[in-house]
Amino acid sequence: MLANLPDGYVEAMNWGMISYEVPLATYPGTYNKKPLMYAALASQKNHMALYLTSVYALPGAAEAFERECRATSKRYDVGKSCVRFRRLDDLPLDLVGRAISAAGVPSFIARAEEGGRRGSSPTAPSAPRRRRRPPARRGRRARAGPRAPAPRAPGRRRAAPRPRGASRR
């Protein structure tokens, strides 16, 4: 991984895995104020996972990665941006190396910024915000404490509960 990693990314231990990310000094404008992750390596309970956000973020890269991975006849077990494997032999290492070297820091940042604005145009007017209605009151006005039961006439027993849906008759 390190041999194919473009300059500008740093290795760190974040999110419980070894991650290769754009440092905050280079790009502080992330939505969650954490470094922008480019790739990561994690050990899960039943497998290891290689997270390749460049494959997910770059247009057409996911389809090309899948096509090339299936052509290698290696086990193809992926998630949205992760490749799951049990042994190192399950990974197409040359394909992973090409995927990691696919984007330098400036192009990855540009793609991340574009992805954050997806579906909205900077010149389009924003939709008016709907006002939230106050919650509806139920019954009488708010009471100070629990309501006392209504007094019953002496000698009268409480009526048995009616089955649900039965009429009052």
Phi and psi in radians as a Rosetta constraint file:
Dihedral C 1 N 2 CA 2 C 2 CIRCULARHARMONIC -1.107 0.35
Dihedral N 2 CA 2 C 2 N 3 CIRCULARHARMONIC -0.548 0.35
Dihedral C 2 N 3 CA 3 C 3 CIRCULARHARMONIC -1.184 0.35
Dihedral N 3 CA 3 C 3 N 4 CIRCULARHARMONIC -0.480 0.35
Dihedral C 3 N 4 CA 4 C 4 CIRCULARHARMONIC -1.755 0.35
Dihedral N 4 CA 4 C 4 N 5 CIRCULARHARMONIC -0.108 0.35
Dihedral C 4 N 5 CA 5 C 5 CIRCULARHARMONIC -1.257 0.35
Dihedral N 5 CA 5 C 5 N 6 CIRCULARHARMONIC 2.166 0.35
Dihedral C 5 N 6 CA 6 C 6 CIRCULARHARMONIC -1.123 0.35
Dihedral N 6 CA 6 C 6 N 7 CIRCULARHARMONIC 2.778 0.35
Dihedral C 6 N 7 CA 7 C 7 CIRCULARHARMONIC -1.139 0.35
Dihedral N 7 CA 7 C 7 N 8 CIRCULARHARMONIC 2.570 0.35
Dihedral C 7 N 8 CA 8 C 8 CIRCULARHARMONIC 1.890 0.35
Dihedral N 8 CA 8 C 8 N 9 CIRCULARHARMONIC -0.379 0.35
Dihedral C 8 N 9 CA 9 C 9 CIRCULARHARMONIC -1.545 0.35
Dihedral N 9 CA 9 C 9 N 10 CIRCULARHARMONIC 2.601 0.35
Dihedral C 9 N 10 CA 10 C 10 CIRCULARHARMONIC -2.091 0.35
Dihedral N 10 CA 10 C 10 N 11 CIRCULARHARMONIC 2.635 0.35
Dihedral C 10 N 11 CA 11 C 11 CIRCULARHARMONIC -1.604 0.35
Dihedral N 11 CA 11 C 11 N 12 CIRCULARHARMONIC 2.317 0.35
Dihedral C 11 N 12 CA 12 C 12 CIRCULARHARMONIC -2.604 0.35
Dihedral N 12 CA 12 C 12 N 13 CIRCULARHARMONIC 2.911 0.35
Dihedral C 12 N 13 CA 13 C 13 CIRCULARHARMONIC -1.860 0.35
Dihedral N 13 CA 13 C 13 N 14 CIRCULARHARMONIC 1.751 0.35
Dihedral C 13 N 14 CA 14 C 14 CIRCULARHARMONIC -2.341 0.35
Dihedral N 14 CA 14 C 14 N 15 CIRCULARHARMONIC 2.646 0.35
Dihedral C 14 N 15 CA 15 C 15 CIRCULARHARMONIC 1.012 0.35
Dihedral N 15 CA 15 C 15 N 16 CIRCULARHARMONIC 0.463 0.35
Dihedral C 15 N 16 CA 16 C 16 CIRCULARHARMONIC 1.297 0.35
Dihedral N 16 CA 16 C 16 N 17 CIRCULARHARMONIC 0.365 0.35
Dihedral C 16 N 17 CA 17 C 17 CIRCULARHARMONIC -2.609 0.35
Dihedral N 17 CA 17 C 17 N 18 CIRCULARHARMONIC 2.865 0.35
Dihedral C 17 N 18 CA 18 C 18 CIRCULARHARMONIC -1.345 0.35
Dihedral N 18 CA 18 C 18 N 19 CIRCULARHARMONIC 2.087 0.35
Dihedral C 18 N 19 CA 19 C 19 CIRCULARHARMONIC -2.141 0.35
Dihedral N 19 CA 19 C 19 N 20 CIRCULARHARMONIC 2.625 0.35
Dihedral C 19 N 20 CA 20 C 20 CIRCULARHARMONIC -2.020 0.35
Dihedral N 20 CA 20 C 20 N 21 CIRCULARHARMONIC 2.081 0.35
Dihedral C 20 N 21 CA 21 C 21 CIRCULARHARMONIC -2.482 0.35
Dihedral N 21 CA 21 C 21 N 22 CIRCULARHARMONIC 2.853 0.35
Dihedral C 21 N 22 CA 22 C 22 CIRCULARHARMONIC -1.424 0.35
Dihedral N 22 CA 22 C 22 N 23 CIRCULARHARMONIC 2.109 0.35
Dihedral C 22 N 23 CA 23 C 23 CIRCULARHARMONIC -1.140 0.35
Dihedral N 23 CA 23 C 23 N 24 CIRCULARHARMONIC 2.686 0.35
Dihedral C 23 N 24 CA 24 C 24 CIRCULARHARMONIC -1.110 0.35
Dihedral N 24 CA 24 C 24 N 25 CIRCULARHARMONIC -0.458 0.35
Dihedral C 24 N 25 CA 25 C 25 CIRCULARHARMONIC -1.145 0.35
Dihedral N 25 CA 25 C 25 N 26 CIRCULARHARMONIC -0.550 0.35
Dihedral C 25 N 26 CA 26 C 26 CIRCULARHARMONIC -1.446 0.35
Dihedral N 26 CA 26 C 26 N 27 CIRCULARHARMONIC -0.763 0.35
Dihedral C 26 N 27 CA 27 C 27 CIRCULARHARMONIC -2.418 0.35
Dihedral N 27 CA 27 C 27 N 28 CIRCULARHARMONIC 1.609 0.35
Dihedral C 27 N 28 CA 28 C 28 CIRCULARHARMONIC -1.501 0.35
Dihedral N 28 CA 28 C 28 N 29 CIRCULARHARMONIC -0.072 0.35
Dihedral C 28 N 29 CA 29 C 29 CIRCULARHARMONIC -1.540 0.35
Dihedral N 29 CA 29 C 29 N 30 CIRCULARHARMONIC 0.633 0.35
Dihedral C 29 N 30 CA 30 C 30 CIRCULARHARMONIC -1.376 0.35
Dihedral N 30 CA 30 C 30 N 31 CIRCULARHARMONIC 2.725 0.35
Dihedral C 30 N 31 CA 31 C 31 CIRCULARHARMONIC -1.209 0.35
Dihedral N 31 CA 31 C 31 N 32 CIRCULARHARMONIC -0.471 0.35
Dihedral C 31 N 32 CA 32 C 32 CIRCULARHARMONIC -1.925 0.35
Dihedral N 32 CA 32 C 32 N 33 CIRCULARHARMONIC 0.161 0.35
Dihedral C 32 N 33 CA 33 C 33 CIRCULARHARMONIC 1.103 0.35
Dihedral N 33 CA 33 C 33 N 34 CIRCULARHARMONIC 0.432 0.35
Dihedral C 33 N 34 CA 34 C 34 CIRCULARHARMONIC -2.012 0.35
Dihedral N 34 CA 34 C 34 N 35 CIRCULARHARMONIC 2.756 0.35
Dihedral C 34 N 35 CA 35 C 35 CIRCULARHARMONIC -1.038 0.35
Dihedral N 35 CA 35 C 35 N 36 CIRCULARHARMONIC 2.633 0.35
Dihedral C 35 N 36 CA 36 C 36 CIRCULARHARMONIC -1.404 0.35
Dihedral N 36 CA 36 C 36 N 37 CIRCULARHARMONIC 1.984 0.35
Dihedral C 36 N 37 CA 37 C 37 CIRCULARHARMONIC -1.387 0.35
Dihedral N 37 CA 37 C 37 N 38 CIRCULARHARMONIC 2.324 0.35
Dihedral C 37 N 38 CA 38 C 38 CIRCULARHARMONIC -1.784 0.35
Dihedral N 38 CA 38 C 38 N 39 CIRCULARHARMONIC -0.786 0.35
Dihedral C 38 N 39 CA 39 C 39 CIRCULARHARMONIC -2.659 0.35
Dihedral N 39 CA 39 C 39 N 40 CIRCULARHARMONIC 2.746 0.35
Dihedral C 39 N 40 CA 40 C 40 CIRCULARHARMONIC -2.698 0.35
Dihedral N 40 CA 40 C 40 N 41 CIRCULARHARMONIC 2.763 0.35
Dihedral C 40 N 41 CA 41 C 41 CIRCULARHARMONIC -2.246 0.35
Dihedral N 41 CA 41 C 41 N 42 CIRCULARHARMONIC 2.159 0.35
Dihedral C 41 N 42 CA 42 C 42 CIRCULARHARMONIC -2.295 0.35
Dihedral N 42 CA 42 C 42 N 43 CIRCULARHARMONIC 2.621 0.35
Dihedral C 42 N 43 CA 43 C 43 CIRCULARHARMONIC -1.912 0.35
Dihedral N 43 CA 43 C 43 N 44 CIRCULARHARMONIC 1.971 0.35
Dihedral C 43 N 44 CA 44 C 44 CIRCULARHARMONIC -1.676 0.35
Dihedral N 44 CA 44 C 44 N 45 CIRCULARHARMONIC -3.089 0.35
Dihedral C 44 N 45 CA 45 C 45 CIRCULARHARMONIC -1.140 0.35
Dihedral N 45 CA 45 C 45 N 46 CIRCULARHARMONIC -0.837 0.35
Dihedral C 45 N 46 CA 46 C 46 CIRCULARHARMONIC -1.889 0.35
Dihedral N 46 CA 46 C 46 N 47 CIRCULARHARMONIC -0.035 0.35
Dihedral C 46 N 47 CA 47 C 47 CIRCULARHARMONIC -2.822 0.35
Dihedral N 47 CA 47 C 47 N 48 CIRCULARHARMONIC 3.018 0.35
Dihedral C 47 N 48 CA 48 C 48 CIRCULARHARMONIC -1.889 0.35
Dihedral N 48 CA 48 C 48 N 49 CIRCULARHARMONIC 2.697 0.35
Dihedral C 48 N 49 CA 49 C 49 CIRCULARHARMONIC -2.329 0.35
Dihedral N 49 CA 49 C 49 N 50 CIRCULARHARMONIC 2.396 0.35
Dihedral C 49 N 50 CA 50 C 50 CIRCULARHARMONIC -1.960 0.35
Dihedral N 50 CA 50 C 50 N 51 CIRCULARHARMONIC 1.989 0.35
Dihedral C 50 N 51 CA 51 C 51 CIRCULARHARMONIC -1.614 0.35
Dihedral N 51 CA 51 C 51 N 52 CIRCULARHARMONIC 2.097 0.35
Dihedral C 51 N 52 CA 52 C 52 CIRCULARHARMONIC -2.076 0.35
Dihedral N 52 CA 52 C 52 N 53 CIRCULARHARMONIC 1.503 0.35
Dihedral C 52 N 53 CA 53 C 53 CIRCULARHARMONIC -1.215 0.35
Dihedral N 53 CA 53 C 53 N 54 CIRCULARHARMONIC -0.330 0.35
Dihedral C 53 N 54 CA 54 C 54 CIRCULARHARMONIC -1.170 0.35
Dihedral N 54 CA 54 C 54 N 55 CIRCULARHARMONIC -0.602 0.35
Dihedral C 54 N 55 CA 55 C 55 CIRCULARHARMONIC -1.162 0.35
Dihedral N 55 CA 55 C 55 N 56 CIRCULARHARMONIC -0.671 0.35
Dihedral C 55 N 56 CA 56 C 56 CIRCULARHARMONIC -1.323 0.35
Dihedral N 56 CA 56 C 56 N 57 CIRCULARHARMONIC -0.648 0.35
Dihedral C 56 N 57 CA 57 C 57 CIRCULARHARMONIC -1.440 0.35
Dihedral N 57 CA 57 C 57 N 58 CIRCULARHARMONIC -0.573 0.35
Dihedral C 57 N 58 CA 58 C 58 CIRCULARHARMONIC -1.460 0.35
Dihedral N 58 CA 58 C 58 N 59 CIRCULARHARMONIC 2.371 0.35
Dihedral C 58 N 59 CA 59 C 59 CIRCULARHARMONIC -1.136 0.35
Dihedral N 59 CA 59 C 59 N 60 CIRCULARHARMONIC 2.298 0.35
Dihedral C 59 N 60 CA 60 C 60 CIRCULARHARMONIC 1.381 0.35
Dihedral N 60 CA 60 C 60 N 61 CIRCULARHARMONIC -0.127 0.35
Dihedral C 60 N 61 CA 61 C 61 CIRCULARHARMONIC -1.256 0.35
Dihedral N 61 CA 61 C 61 N 62 CIRCULARHARMONIC -0.615 0.35
Dihedral C 61 N 62 CA 62 C 62 CIRCULARHARMONIC -1.143 0.35
Dihedral N 62 CA 62 C 62 N 63 CIRCULARHARMONIC -0.755 0.35
Dihedral C 62 N 63 CA 63 C 63 CIRCULARHARMONIC -1.146 0.35
Dihedral N 63 CA 63 C 63 N 64 CIRCULARHARMONIC -0.739 0.35
Dihedral C 63 N 64 CA 64 C 64 CIRCULARHARMONIC -1.146 0.35
Dihedral N 64 CA 64 C 64 N 65 CIRCULARHARMONIC -0.703 0.35
Dihedral C 64 N 65 CA 65 C 65 CIRCULARHARMONIC -1.102 0.35
Dihedral N 65 CA 65 C 65 N 66 CIRCULARHARMONIC -0.785 0.35
Dihedral C 65 N 66 CA 66 C 66 CIRCULARHARMONIC -1.092 0.35
Dihedral N 66 CA 66 C 66 N 67 CIRCULARHARMONIC -0.795 0.35
Dihedral C 66 N 67 CA 67 C 67 CIRCULARHARMONIC -1.054 0.35
Dihedral N 67 CA 67 C 67 N 68 CIRCULARHARMONIC -0.810 0.35
Dihedral C 67 N 68 CA 68 C 68 CIRCULARHARMONIC -1.235 0.35
Dihedral N 68 CA 68 C 68 N 69 CIRCULARHARMONIC -0.587 0.35
Dihedral C 68 N 69 CA 69 C 69 CIRCULARHARMONIC -1.212 0.35
Dihedral N 69 CA 69 C 69 N 70 CIRCULARHARMONIC -0.722 0.35
Dihedral C 69 N 70 CA 70 C 70 CIRCULARHARMONIC -1.167 0.35
Dihedral N 70 CA 70 C 70 N 71 CIRCULARHARMONIC -0.539 0.35
Dihedral C 70 N 71 CA 71 C 71 CIRCULARHARMONIC -1.206 0.35
Dihedral N 71 CA 71 C 71 N 72 CIRCULARHARMONIC -0.390 0.35
Dihedral C 71 N 72 CA 72 C 72 CIRCULARHARMONIC -1.419 0.35
Dihedral N 72 CA 72 C 72 N 73 CIRCULARHARMONIC -0.133 0.35
Dihedral C 72 N 73 CA 73 C 73 CIRCULARHARMONIC 1.078 0.35
Dihedral N 73 CA 73 C 73 N 74 CIRCULARHARMONIC 0.384 0.35
Dihedral C 73 N 74 CA 74 C 74 CIRCULARHARMONIC -1.527 0.35
Dihedral N 74 CA 74 C 74 N 75 CIRCULARHARMONIC 2.848 0.35
Dihedral C 74 N 75 CA 75 C 75 CIRCULARHARMONIC -1.128 0.35
Dihedral N 75 CA 75 C 75 N 76 CIRCULARHARMONIC 2.218 0.35
Dihedral C 75 N 76 CA 76 C 76 CIRCULARHARMONIC -1.847 0.35
Dihedral N 76 CA 76 C 76 N 77 CIRCULARHARMONIC 1.738 0.35
Dihedral C 76 N 77 CA 77 C 77 CIRCULARHARMONIC -2.280 0.35
Dihedral N 77 CA 77 C 77 N 78 CIRCULARHARMONIC 1.752 0.35
Dihedral C 77 N 78 CA 78 C 78 CIRCULARHARMONIC -2.256 0.35
Dihedral N 78 CA 78 C 78 N 79 CIRCULARHARMONIC 2.796 0.35
Dihedral C 78 N 79 CA 79 C 79 CIRCULARHARMONIC -1.993 0.35
Dihedral N 79 CA 79 C 79 N 80 CIRCULARHARMONIC -2.671 0.35
Dihedral C 79 N 80 CA 80 C 80 CIRCULARHARMONIC -1.093 0.35
Dihedral N 80 CA 80 C 80 N 81 CIRCULARHARMONIC -0.828 0.35
Dihedral C 80 N 81 CA 81 C 81 CIRCULARHARMONIC -2.394 0.35
Dihedral N 81 CA 81 C 81 N 82 CIRCULARHARMONIC 0.326 0.35
Dihedral C 81 N 82 CA 82 C 82 CIRCULARHARMONIC -2.124 0.35
Dihedral N 82 CA 82 C 82 N 83 CIRCULARHARMONIC 2.632 0.35
Dihedral C 82 N 83 CA 83 C 83 CIRCULARHARMONIC -2.005 0.35
Dihedral N 83 CA 83 C 83 N 84 CIRCULARHARMONIC 2.063 0.35
Dihedral C 83 N 84 CA 84 C 84 CIRCULARHARMONIC -1.636 0.35
Dihedral N 84 CA 84 C 84 N 85 CIRCULARHARMONIC 2.443 0.35
Dihedral C 84 N 85 CA 85 C 85 CIRCULARHARMONIC -2.665 0.35
Dihedral N 85 CA 85 C 85 N 86 CIRCULARHARMONIC 2.705 0.35
Dihedral C 85 N 86 CA 86 C 86 CIRCULARHARMONIC -1.780 0.35
Dihedral N 86 CA 86 C 86 N 87 CIRCULARHARMONIC -0.639 0.35
Dihedral C 86 N 87 CA 87 C 87 CIRCULARHARMONIC -2.227 0.35
Dihedral N 87 CA 87 C 87 N 88 CIRCULARHARMONIC 2.749 0.35
Dihedral C 87 N 88 CA 88 C 88 CIRCULARHARMONIC -1.097 0.35
Dihedral N 88 CA 88 C 88 N 89 CIRCULARHARMONIC -0.471 0.35
Dihedral C 88 N 89 CA 89 C 89 CIRCULARHARMONIC -1.175 0.35
Dihedral N 89 CA 89 C 89 N 90 CIRCULARHARMONIC -0.336 0.35
Dihedral C 89 N 90 CA 90 C 90 CIRCULARHARMONIC -1.337 0.35
Dihedral N 90 CA 90 C 90 N 91 CIRCULARHARMONIC -0.229 0.35
Dihedral C 90 N 91 CA 91 C 91 CIRCULARHARMONIC -1.668 0.35
Dihedral N 91 CA 91 C 91 N 92 CIRCULARHARMONIC 2.367 0.35
Dihedral C 91 N 92 CA 92 C 92 CIRCULARHARMONIC -1.401 0.35
Dihedral N 92 CA 92 C 92 N 93 CIRCULARHARMONIC 1.590 0.35
Dihedral C 92 N 93 CA 93 C 93 CIRCULARHARMONIC -1.078 0.35
Dihedral N 93 CA 93 C 93 N 94 CIRCULARHARMONIC -0.654 0.35
Dihedral C 93 N 94 CA 94 C 94 CIRCULARHARMONIC -1.170 0.35
Dihedral N 94 CA 94 C 94 N 95 CIRCULARHARMONIC -0.640 0.35
Dihedral C 94 N 95 CA 95 C 95 CIRCULARHARMONIC -1.192 0.35
Dihedral N 95 CA 95 C 95 N 96 CIRCULARHARMONIC -0.714 0.35
Dihedral C 95 N 96 CA 96 C 96 CIRCULARHARMONIC -1.094 0.35
Dihedral N 96 CA 96 C 96 N 97 CIRCULARHARMONIC -0.726 0.35
Dihedral C 96 N 97 CA 97 C 97 CIRCULARHARMONIC -1.076 0.35
Dihedral N 97 CA 97 C 97 N 98 CIRCULARHARMONIC -0.716 0.35
Dihedral C 97 N 98 CA 98 C 98 CIRCULARHARMONIC -1.178 0.35
Dihedral N 98 CA 98 C 98 N 99 CIRCULARHARMONIC -0.657 0.35
Dihedral C 98 N 99 CA 99 C 99 CIRCULARHARMONIC -1.155 0.35
Dihedral N 99 CA 99 C 99 N 100 CIRCULARHARMONIC -0.665 0.35
Dihedral C 99 N 100 CA 100 C 100 CIRCULARHARMONIC -1.231 0.35
Dihedral N 100 CA 100 C 100 N 101 CIRCULARHARMONIC -0.649 0.35
Dihedral C 100 N 101 CA 101 C 101 CIRCULARHARMONIC -1.468 0.35
Dihedral N 101 CA 101 C 101 N 102 CIRCULARHARMONIC 0.109 0.35
Dihedral C 101 N 102 CA 102 C 102 CIRCULARHARMONIC -1.216 0.35
Dihedral N 102 CA 102 C 102 N 103 CIRCULARHARMONIC -0.570 0.35
Dihedral C 102 N 103 CA 103 C 103 CIRCULARHARMONIC -2.326 0.35
Dihedral N 103 CA 103 C 103 N 104 CIRCULARHARMONIC 2.248 0.35
Dihedral C 103 N 104 CA 104 C 104 CIRCULARHARMONIC -1.387 0.35
Dihedral N 104 CA 104 C 104 N 105 CIRCULARHARMONIC 3.027 0.35
Dihedral C 104 N 105 CA 105 C 105 CIRCULARHARMONIC -1.035 0.35
Dihedral N 105 CA 105 C 105 N 106 CIRCULARHARMONIC -0.839 0.35
Dihedral C 105 N 106 CA 106 C 106 CIRCULARHARMONIC -1.077 0.35
Dihedral N 106 CA 106 C 106 N 107 CIRCULARHARMONIC -0.719 0.35
Dihedral C 106 N 107 CA 107 C 107 CIRCULARHARMONIC -1.248 0.35
Dihedral N 107 CA 107 C 107 N 108 CIRCULARHARMONIC -0.579 0.35
Dihedral C 107 N 108 CA 108 C 108 CIRCULARHARMONIC -1.201 0.35
Dihedral N 108 CA 108 C 108 N 109 CIRCULARHARMONIC -0.702 0.35
Dihedral C 108 N 109 CA 109 C 109 CIRCULARHARMONIC -1.130 0.35
Dihedral N 109 CA 109 C 109 N 110 CIRCULARHARMONIC -0.752 0.35
Dihedral C 109 N 110 CA 110 C 110 CIRCULARHARMONIC -1.060 0.35
Dihedral N 110 CA 110 C 110 N 111 CIRCULARHARMONIC -0.717 0.35
Dihedral C 110 N 111 CA 111 C 111 CIRCULARHARMONIC -1.194 0.35
Dihedral N 111 CA 111 C 111 N 112 CIRCULARHARMONIC -0.644 0.35
Dihedral C 111 N 112 CA 112 C 112 CIRCULARHARMONIC -1.152 0.35
Dihedral N 112 CA 112 C 112 N 113 CIRCULARHARMONIC -0.700 0.35
Dihedral C 112 N 113 CA 113 C 113 CIRCULARHARMONIC -1.167 0.35
Dihedral N 113 CA 113 C 113 N 114 CIRCULARHARMONIC -0.680 0.35
Dihedral C 113 N 114 CA 114 C 114 CIRCULARHARMONIC -1.143 0.35
Dihedral N 114 CA 114 C 114 N 115 CIRCULARHARMONIC -0.683 0.35
Dihedral C 114 N 115 CA 115 C 115 CIRCULARHARMONIC -1.158 0.35
Dihedral N 115 CA 115 C 115 N 116 CIRCULARHARMONIC -0.548 0.35
Dihedral C 115 N 116 CA 116 C 116 CIRCULARHARMONIC -1.226 0.35
Dihedral N 116 CA 116 C 116 N 117 CIRCULARHARMONIC -0.416 0.35
Dihedral C 116 N 117 CA 117 C 117 CIRCULARHARMONIC -1.761 0.35
Dihedral N 117 CA 117 C 117 N 118 CIRCULARHARMONIC 0.130 0.35
Dihedral C 117 N 118 CA 118 C 118 CIRCULARHARMONIC -0.974 0.35
Dihedral N 118 CA 118 C 118 N 119 CIRCULARHARMONIC 2.323 0.35
Dihedral C 118 N 119 CA 119 C 119 CIRCULARHARMONIC 1.502 0.35
Dihedral N 119 CA 119 C 119 N 120 CIRCULARHARMONIC -0.057 0.35
Dihedral C 119 N 120 CA 120 C 120 CIRCULARHARMONIC -2.340 0.35
Dihedral N 120 CA 120 C 120 N 121 CIRCULARHARMONIC 2.542 0.35
Dihedral C 120 N 121 CA 121 C 121 CIRCULARHARMONIC -1.871 0.35
Dihedral N 121 CA 121 C 121 N 122 CIRCULARHARMONIC 2.436 0.35
Dihedral C 121 N 122 CA 122 C 122 CIRCULARHARMONIC -1.135 0.35
Dihedral N 122 CA 122 C 122 N 123 CIRCULARHARMONIC -0.371 0.35
Dihedral C 122 N 123 CA 123 C 123 CIRCULARHARMONIC -1.663 0.35
Dihedral N 123 CA 123 C 123 N 124 CIRCULARHARMONIC -0.213 0.35
Dihedral C 123 N 124 CA 124 C 124 CIRCULARHARMONIC -1.295 0.35
Dihedral N 124 CA 124 C 124 N 125 CIRCULARHARMONIC 2.419 0.35
Dihedral C 124 N 125 CA 125 C 125 CIRCULARHARMONIC -1.207 0.35
Dihedral N 125 CA 125 C 125 N 126 CIRCULARHARMONIC 2.515 0.35
Dihedral C 125 N 126 CA 126 C 126 CIRCULARHARMONIC -1.357 0.35
Dihedral N 126 CA 126 C 126 N 127 CIRCULARHARMONIC 2.656 0.35
Dihedral C 126 N 127 CA 127 C 127 CIRCULARHARMONIC -1.231 0.35
Dihedral N 127 CA 127 C 127 N 128 CIRCULARHARMONIC 2.522 0.35
Dihedral C 127 N 128 CA 128 C 128 CIRCULARHARMONIC -1.140 0.35
Dihedral N 128 CA 128 C 128 N 129 CIRCULARHARMONIC 2.496 0.35
Dihedral C 128 N 129 CA 129 C 129 CIRCULARHARMONIC -1.393 0.35
Dihedral N 129 CA 129 C 129 N 130 CIRCULARHARMONIC 2.386 0.35
Dihedral C 129 N 130 CA 130 C 130 CIRCULARHARMONIC -1.445 0.35
Dihedral N 130 CA 130 C 130 N 131 CIRCULARHARMONIC 2.409 0.35
Dihedral C 130 N 131 CA 131 C 131 CIRCULARHARMONIC -1.345 0.35
Dihedral N 131 CA 131 C 131 N 132 CIRCULARHARMONIC 2.456 0.35
Dihedral C 131 N 132 CA 132 C 132 CIRCULARHARMONIC -1.468 0.35
Dihedral N 132 CA 132 C 132 N 133 CIRCULARHARMONIC 2.292 0.35
Dihedral C 132 N 133 CA 133 C 133 CIRCULARHARMONIC -1.367 0.35
Dihedral N 133 CA 133 C 133 N 134 CIRCULARHARMONIC 2.544 0.35
Dihedral C 133 N 134 CA 134 C 134 CIRCULARHARMONIC -1.157 0.35
Dihedral N 134 CA 134 C 134 N 135 CIRCULARHARMONIC 2.675 0.35
Dihedral C 134 N 135 CA 135 C 135 CIRCULARHARMONIC -1.132 0.35
Dihedral N 135 CA 135 C 135 N 136 CIRCULARHARMONIC 2.503 0.35
Dihedral C 135 N 136 CA 136 C 136 CIRCULARHARMONIC -1.254 0.35
Dihedral N 136 CA 136 C 136 N 137 CIRCULARHARMONIC 2.498 0.35
Dihedral C 136 N 137 CA 137 C 137 CIRCULARHARMONIC -1.491 0.35
Dihedral N 137 CA 137 C 137 N 138 CIRCULARHARMONIC 2.548 0.35
Dihedral C 137 N 138 CA 138 C 138 CIRCULARHARMONIC -1.975 0.35
Dihedral N 138 CA 138 C 138 N 139 CIRCULARHARMONIC 2.295 0.35
Dihedral C 138 N 139 CA 139 C 139 CIRCULARHARMONIC 1.174 0.35
Dihedral N 139 CA 139 C 139 N 140 CIRCULARHARMONIC -2.502 0.35
Dihedral C 139 N 140 CA 140 C 140 CIRCULARHARMONIC -1.315 0.35
Dihedral N 140 CA 140 C 140 N 141 CIRCULARHARMONIC 3.059 0.35
Dihedral C 140 N 141 CA 141 C 141 CIRCULARHARMONIC -1.056 0.35
Dihedral N 141 CA 141 C 141 N 142 CIRCULARHARMONIC 2.883 0.35
Dihedral C 141 N 142 CA 142 C 142 CIRCULARHARMONIC -0.997 0.35
Dihedral N 142 CA 142 C 142 N 143 CIRCULARHARMONIC 2.332 0.35
Dihedral C 142 N 143 CA 143 C 143 CIRCULARHARMONIC -1.695 0.35
Dihedral N 143 CA 143 C 143 N 144 CIRCULARHARMONIC 2.771 0.35
Dihedral C 143 N 144 CA 144 C 144 CIRCULARHARMONIC -1.320 0.35
Dihedral N 144 CA 144 C 144 N 145 CIRCULARHARMONIC -0.582 0.35
Dihedral C 144 N 145 CA 145 C 145 CIRCULARHARMONIC -2.587 0.35
Dihedral N 145 CA 145 C 145 N 146 CIRCULARHARMONIC -2.950 0.35
Dihedral C 145 N 146 CA 146 C 146 CIRCULARHARMONIC -1.207 0.35
Dihedral N 146 CA 146 C 146 N 147 CIRCULARHARMONIC 2.562 0.35
Dihedral C 146 N 147 CA 147 C 147 CIRCULARHARMONIC -1.393 0.35
Dihedral N 147 CA 147 C 147 N 148 CIRCULARHARMONIC 2.344 0.35
Dihedral C 147 N 148 CA 148 C 148 CIRCULARHARMONIC -1.343 0.35
Dihedral N 148 CA 148 C 148 N 149 CIRCULARHARMONIC 2.545 0.35
Dihedral C 148 N 149 CA 149 C 149 CIRCULARHARMONIC -1.187 0.35
Dihedral N 149 CA 149 C 149 N 150 CIRCULARHARMONIC 2.634 0.35
Dihedral C 149 N 150 CA 150 C 150 CIRCULARHARMONIC -1.203 0.35
Dihedral N 150 CA 150 C 150 N 151 CIRCULARHARMONIC 2.461 0.35
Dihedral C 150 N 151 CA 151 C 151 CIRCULARHARMONIC -1.176 0.35
Dihedral N 151 CA 151 C 151 N 152 CIRCULARHARMONIC 2.531 0.35
Dihedral C 151 N 152 CA 152 C 152 CIRCULARHARMONIC -1.890 0.35
Dihedral N 152 CA 152 C 152 N 153 CIRCULARHARMONIC 2.670 0.35
Dihedral C 152 N 153 CA 153 C 153 CIRCULARHARMONIC -1.196 0.35
Dihedral N 153 CA 153 C 153 N 154 CIRCULARHARMONIC 2.527 0.35
Dihedral C 153 N 154 CA 154 C 154 CIRCULARHARMONIC -1.089 0.35
Dihedral N 154 CA 154 C 154 N 155 CIRCULARHARMONIC 2.453 0.35
Dihedral C 154 N 155 CA 155 C 155 CIRCULARHARMONIC 1.518 0.35
Dihedral N 155 CA 155 C 155 N 156 CIRCULARHARMONIC -0.161 0.35
Dihedral C 155 N 156 CA 156 C 156 CIRCULARHARMONIC -1.599 0.35
Dihedral N 156 CA 156 C 156 N 157 CIRCULARHARMONIC 2.343 0.35
Dihedral C 156 N 157 CA 157 C 157 CIRCULARHARMONIC -1.602 0.35
Dihedral N 157 CA 157 C 157 N 158 CIRCULARHARMONIC 2.736 0.35
Dihedral C 157 N 158 CA 158 C 158 CIRCULARHARMONIC -1.216 0.35
Dihedral N 158 CA 158 C 158 N 159 CIRCULARHARMONIC 2.427 0.35
Dihedral C 158 N 159 CA 159 C 159 CIRCULARHARMONIC -1.228 0.35
Dihedral N 159 CA 159 C 159 N 160 CIRCULARHARMONIC 2.550 0.35
Dihedral C 159 N 160 CA 160 C 160 CIRCULARHARMONIC -1.190 0.35
Dihedral N 160 CA 160 C 160 N 161 CIRCULARHARMONIC 2.542 0.35
Dihedral C 160 N 161 CA 161 C 161 CIRCULARHARMONIC -1.145 0.35
Dihedral N 161 CA 161 C 161 N 162 CIRCULARHARMONIC 2.441 0.35
Dihedral C 161 N 162 CA 162 C 162 CIRCULARHARMONIC -1.388 0.35
Dihedral N 162 CA 162 C 162 N 163 CIRCULARHARMONIC 2.584 0.35
Dihedral C 162 N 163 CA 163 C 163 CIRCULARHARMONIC -1.134 0.35
Dihedral N 163 CA 163 C 163 N 164 CIRCULARHARMONIC 2.630 0.35
Dihedral C 163 N 164 CA 164 C 164 CIRCULARHARMONIC -1.041 0.35
Dihedral N 164 CA 164 C 164 N 165 CIRCULARHARMONIC 2.314 0.35
Dihedral C 164 N 165 CA 165 C 165 CIRCULARHARMONIC 1.557 0.35
Dihedral N 165 CA 165 C 165 N 166 CIRCULARHARMONIC -0.140 0.35
Dihedral C 165 N 166 CA 166 C 166 CIRCULARHARMONIC -1.349 0.35
Dihedral N 166 CA 166 C 166 N 167 CIRCULARHARMONIC 2.607 0.35
Dihedral C 166 N 167 CA 167 C 167 CIRCULARHARMONIC -1.413 0.35
Dihedral N 167 CA 167 C 167 N 168 CIRCULARHARMONIC 2.926 0.35
Dihedral C 167 N 168 CA 168 C 168 CIRCULARHARMONIC -1.436 0.35
Dihedral N 168 CA 168 C 168 N 169 CIRCULARHARMONIC -0.126 0.35
